[in-house]
C-alpha cells in the first residue's frame, strides 16, 4: 500500500512559479515511475509529466518547457515545478504511481494505481 500526499498548491499570479510536492509513505518510490496529472473543472484528468527511477522525465506537449519534474529518492518525494504559470494551468494537480516502470511512461490515468488527494492551483491575472 502506498499513500501519496501532494502539497504546494495555492493562488499564484499569472507568470509566477510553483513547486508541487508529492510525499510517499508505506513504500519506497525509488524504483517506480511517478506521474503528474491535472484536472480542471469540467475537464478530464490530463497527463502532464512523469519521472522514472533514474530521473528520466517526460512531458505532455502542452507543458513542455515550463514544467519540470524531479525526485528525491532519499525523501521519498517527487516534485513538479511550474514556471510561467498561465490561466489554463489552473487545476487540481495529482501525483500517481505508474503500474509499469517501462519507458516512455504511460499517459493514461488507468495505468496508475495509487493517487494522492490532489492540490489546487489557482491563477490570478
Secondary structure, 3 states (H helix, E strand, C coil): CCEEEEECCEEEECCCCEEEEEEEECCCCCCCCEEEEEECCCCCCEEEEEECCCCCEEECCCCCCCEEEEEEHHHCEEEEEECCCCHHHCEEEEEEEECCCCCCCCCCHHHEEEECCCEEEEEEC
